[in-house]
């Protein structure tokens, strides 16, 4: 009952006029970011994070999370109308969404995509509402060793269970750890990796790195590709919406299955993109109309969109309750919380109830408002793609530079943003993932601090990480996650071996 009371209090916080205004603004900005290929939820939040510095943490997180919901919705618009995925997780939506648009069913495809997105996000928010307080209550028992074990599990999961090659993920993560180590040692006070530059005394600011890696890096890639947009025009009328809504209940099993896949992939660090592909593949295999997938089947839109939104929303569960992000966007939001002086984790539910429950309540209202906005304003958002990219790119670059400068009012930060932009561009060209690097920059110093505190308390014995059932089981899960590809391969070979 206490959680129910807290949730209603969260709704009271969200329904304040200023918070409602930033919610709508965040959704509109998010849809625009989702429509523009080369940006995305993590990129948009990183670029616009400085705009929230003057807000209260609750209003700021409502705006940033609504940018994320909007970006999730916006990716479907370009996928259906232009066959250009605005987001990586929208690729699977193009398989059937664009053929439907070519058949003159663009309104039906977009209505199905938006409604499925809403259903997937709502399912994940209910899971967060029910599970997060329990996880937080359990996690209050954590000491330094237990905290390190959770960080260890997050790092190992990205390496062993992510969709990228483990070696490349490890390299990206090691670079992040090296960047997180720059500056003053928090334990001994010694300088590390500053090379005589006083500007490095405080290390690399997380926000500068993220704006450069995501914002500048993506813009450079998009400029290189020279995108040109040609697509279908569409207007969604109430009759199309109503007819599509009457048809969607036929696919309730697909929606439920996609919700479960999405929540699982979101809480683990796999993310929305593999969730959408997995859901599409399973739906194609199970559906009675699987033979028609890829030719304009509405079920082929429902499955990936539901899973992608469920995964994108569920990724916030481990960030709120444990302080461990489940996606690149959650990692950026985690950095925002640290900038505002909030420590994500179990104590957040005790010390910042307004903040936590305001965020959870905003997920309910924000997704509903987002659904209404995208259903009524699709032609306007689609028209953004008619603007030449030669106009949009400089505007985004200027916004990035202003955002980087306002962090410390330093031109050195703008230079570092450009350096990180080049690093992000090179890494993407070489197919090295950025998410593990961001995770290591955000959590590297905290993992090191917990590790060293644990060793100091145990006088240097590594057995402290196996000293009780809780920390031992989490470390064991981490090792299983790390070596999961090997375990999976060995299991497949055992099953394939003929019986003697």
N, C-alpha and C positions, 0 to 999 in steps of 0.2 A: 504493500500500500504506500510505503514511503516513496518508492520509485514513481508510482503513479502521480502522487502529489507533486513530486519534483518535475515530472514531465509537464503537468498542467502549468506549473510555475514557469517552465521554459517557454510554453506557448504564450504566456503573458508577456515575457521578455521580448519574444520575436514580434508580437503584434503591436509593439510600440511604433509610432509613425516613422521615426528615423530608421529603425531596423527594417521595417517593411520597404522603405524607399531604397535602402542599400541592397536589399534582397532583389528587388526588381532590376535595379541597375546592374547588379552582379550577373543576373541571368541573361540580360540583353548583351552585356559585354562578353559573356561566356559563349553565347550562340554565335556572335560575330567571330570570336576566336576559333570556335569549332568549324565555322564555315570556311575560314581562310586556311588552305593547306599550308603546312610548314609551321603552323603554331600548334596549339593544343592546350589541354588543361594545365599541365605542369608548366609549360612555357608561359601561358597567359597569367597564371598566378604569380610566377616569378617576376614577370615584367611589371605587374600591377601591385605587387606587395607594398612598395613604398607609399602608395596612395592611402594605405590604411594606418600609417604610423600615427596620425593625429586622432584616430578613432579609439574607442574603448575596445579591449580585446574581443568582447562579445560581438559588437557590431562588425569588427574587422573579420572575424572568422565566419560570420554569416555571409558577408559579401564575397569572401574568397571561396567558400564552399559553394555558393550559388554560381560563381564563375565556372566552377567545375561542373555543376549540373548542366549549366547552359552549354558548355563545350561538349558534354556527352550528347545532348540533344542535337547540337549543330552539326556534328559529324555525319549524321544521317542525311542531312539536306543535300550535301555535295555528292554523297554516295549514290543517292537515288536519281537526282536531276542531272548530274554531270559525269557520273561514273568516276569521280575523283574522291577517294576517301579523305575526308577532312581530318580524321584521326586514324591511328593504326588499327584500333578495334572496329572501325567501320568498314574495313576491307571486305569482310564476309557479307556485309549488307549489300554491297554492290552486285553480288552474284545473282540475286533475284530482284533487288530493288530497282536497278537500272533497266533490266528487261521489262519490268512492269511499267516504268515511265515511258519506254519506247512504244509500249502497247496502248498508251493513253491512260494508264492507271496510276499516274504519279501521285494523285491525291490519296488514293487507296493505300499505296505503298508507304507514303509519309505518315498517314494516320496510324497505320499498323505499327510503323517504327516508333513513333512518339508514344503511343499507348503502351507498347511492349516495354519501352524504356522506363516509363512511369511505373509499370507493374514490377519490373525487376528491381528498381531502386526502392520502391515501397517495401517489398519483401525484405531487402537487405537492411533497411532502416528498422523494421520491426525486430529483426535478429539483433541488431546493435542495441536497441532499447532493452531487450530481454537479457542479453548475454553480457554486455559491457559491465554493468554493475557487479555481476557475479565474478567476472574475471578480475575486476579491480579489487574486490573484497579479498579474493584469494591471493592476489599479488601484493597485498599489504604485508605479507609475511617475508617479503624479499629483503635480503641483505646484499652486501657487495658481490658475493659469489653468485647469488641467484640472479642479480642484475646482469652480471657478465654472461651468465649462461644464456639469458634471453637474447642478449646482443649476439652471442656466438651462434645461437639458433637462427637468427635473422640472416647473418652473414652466410652461414652454411646453406641455408635454404635458397638464397639467391644464386649460389654457385652450383649446387647439385640439382635443384628443381626448377631453375629458370629455363626460359626457352632458348637463351643464347648459349654458345659453346662455353663449357666451364672454364677453359683456359682464358678466354677473352674476358669473361666475367671476373675472374681472379685478378687479371692484370689491371682492369679498370678499378677494382676495389683497392688494390695495392697503391695505385696512384692517389686515390682518395685518402687512404690512410697517411701517405706521405704529406699530402697537403694539410691534413688535420693536425699533423705534428709540428707544423711551422709556428714559431713564436716562443713565448715563455712556457716552460714546463710548469704545470700547475702544482706539482709535488715538490720539486727541488728549486724552482725559480731560475733555472739555467736557460740560456738561449739555445734554440734548436733550429737549424736550417735557415737562419736569417741571412747568412753570407755578408754580414756587415751592413745590411740595409735596415735603417730604423723603421721604415714603413712596414716591415714584416714583424715587428715586435708583437703585435696583437694577432698575428696569423692572417689567414685568408678569410675574409668575411663570407659566410655561407651565401648570402644574398647576391653578392657580386659574382661569385662562381656560378650560381644557378642562372642568373640573367645572361651571363656570357655563354655558358654551355648550351642552354636551351634556346634562348631568344636569338642571340647573334649567330650561333652555329646553324640553327634552322633557316634563318634568313639567307645566310651565305649559300646553303645547299639549294634553297628554292631559287635564288638568283641564278645559280649555275644551271638549273634545270630549265629555266625560262618557261614557266608554266603559262599556258594559254587556256582559257575556259570557253567551252562551247557546250551548252546543255539545253534541257527542256524547260519551258515556262510552265508554271503551275499556279492554280488558285484552289485552295481547299474550301469547299462550301459545306454547310451543315448537313446536307443530304448525304454526301460522300462519307462524312465523319460518322453519321448515324448508321449507315449501311455497313461500314467497316466494323464498327463496334458490335453490331448484331452478329457478324460473322466470326469475330475473334474468339468468343467462348468455345467454339469447336476445337480450338487448339490449346485447351486448358492444360492438358498433360504436357505438351511441349513447353508451355510457359513455366509450369512447376518444375520440370526437369531442368530447364535453363536457369531458373532461379537458384536451384540447389548447386548446379555446376558453378554458376557465377559467384555465389557466396563462398564456396570452398576455394576457388581459385583466387578470390579477392583477399581472403584472410591469410592464405599462404601467399608468398610473394610472386606467384605466377602472373597475376594481373588480368586486365580486361581483354587484352588481345588474344591470348591463347584460349580464354574462356569463350569468346565469341566463335572462334574456329572450331573448338571442341563441340560446342553446342550445335553448331550448324552441321558438323559431320555426323553427330549422333542422330540428329533429327532427320537427316537425309537417309540414314541407314534404316531407321525405324519406321518412318512415315509411309503410309500407304501410297502417297503420291511422290515418293522419293525420286522416281524416274523423271519427274517434271522439275526438280530442283535445278536452278541455273537457267530456267526458261521463263521465269516470272511467277513463281509460286509464293503466295503470301506467307506460308509457314516458314519459308527460307529467309524472310525478313524478321519474323517474330522471334525465332530462336537466337540468332546472334545479338539482336538488340537487347533482348531481355537479359541474356547472360552478361553482356558488356556492362550494363548499368548496375546489375546486382554485384558484379565483381568490383566495379569502380567505387561503389558505395561501401561495400563490406570491407574494403581495404582500410577504411578509417577505424575499424574496430580495434585492431592491435595497436594502432597509433594512440588512440585515446586511453585504452586500458593498460597498455604495457609500455608505451613510448617507443614502439617499434613500427615504422611505417610499412605498409603492405604494397605500396606502389610508388612510382616517382612523384605523383601529385601529393600523396600522403607525406612523402619525405619533404616536399617543399612546404606543406602546411606545418609539419613538425618544426622546421626551421623558423617559420613565422611565430609559432607559439614561444619558442626560445627567445626570439627577438623581443616579444612582448613581456618577457619575464615570467612565463608560465612553464612549469615542468610537466610535460605529458607523462602519464603513468597513473598508478592507482591513487596517489594522493590528490590528483586533480579532481576526483569525484568527491573528495572530502572537503578540500579547501576552496574549490571554485565551482560550486554547484550551479550557480547562475550561468557560468560559461558553458559547462558541459551540457546541461539540459537545454540551454538556449540553442546550442549547436544541433542537438538531436531533434528538437522541435522544429528548427529551421529546415531540417532535411525533409520533414513531412510537408510543410507549407511550401518550401522552395520548389520541390518537385511538382506539386500541384500547380503553382503559379507558372513554372516553366512549361508545363504541358499546355496551359491555356495560351501563353505567349507564342509558342512555336506554331500552334495550330492556327492562330489568327494572323501571324505576321510572316509566314513562309515566303511570299513573293518579295517582301522587302529584304529579307535576309539573303535570298537567292540573288537579288540585284547587286549585292555587294561584290559578287564575283565578276561583274561587268567592269568594275574599276580596274584600270591597268595596274599590274603589280609594280610597275616602275613608280607609281604614286604611293602605293601602300608600304613598300619596303622602307623608303626613307622615313616615313612617319613612325614605323615600328622602331627603327634604329634610334631615332631621336627620343622616343619614349624610354627605350632601354637606357640610353645615356643619362637622361634625367633621373631615372630610377636609381641608377648606380651612384650618381653624384650625391643624391639626397641622403644616402645612408650615413656618410660621415662628412658631407660637404667637402669632398676631396677629389681633385682631378686624377690623383693616382688610382683611385678606384675605377674611374672611367677607363684608364689605360689597362688595368688588370681585367676589366670586363671584356675588352677587345682581345686580350691575350687568351682568356678562357674561351671566347668565341671561336678563335682559331683552333684551339685545342679540341673543342666540341666538334667543329667541322671536320678536322682530321680524323677524330675517333669515329665519327659517323661514316666517313668515306671508307674507313678500314673495317667497318662493321663491328666496332667495339661498343658495347652498351654503356649508356650514361647513367642509368638508374643505380647500379652498384657503386659507381663513383660518388654520386650524390649521397647515397646512404652512408658511405664511409666518411665523407666530409662532415655529415651531420652527427653521426654517432661515434666516429673514431675516437675523439678525445674522451667521451663518456665511457666507452668500452675500455680504453686504456686506464682511466682512473679507477673504474670498478675492479679491473684485473690487478692493478698495483695495490689497491686497498686490501683485496683478498689475500694477496701474497704477504703483505705486511702483517696482517692479522694472524696468518698461519706460519710466520717465520720462514717463508719461501717454499713451503710444501705445496706442490700442485694437487695433492690429495684433497685440498679444501674444496675443489670443484666436484668431488664425489663424496663429500662428507655426510650428506643426508639424502633421503629419497627424492626430495624435490629438485635440488640442484643436479643430482646425478641423473635423474630421468630427463631433465631438459638438455643436459649435455649429451646424453645418449641419443635423443631425438635430433640434436644438431649433427652428430656424427652420421646418423642414418641418412639425414638429408644431404649431407656432403657427399656421401658415397652412393647415393640413390641410383645414379645411372649404372654403376657397377653391380649393385644388388639386383636391379631390374634385369640387366643382361644375363647375370648368372641364373636367375630364376627362369628366364625364358629358355636358356640352354637346357636346364634340368627338365623342363616340361617337354621340350622338343626331343629329348633323348628317348629312343625306343625302349620299351620294356623288354627286359631279358627273359 
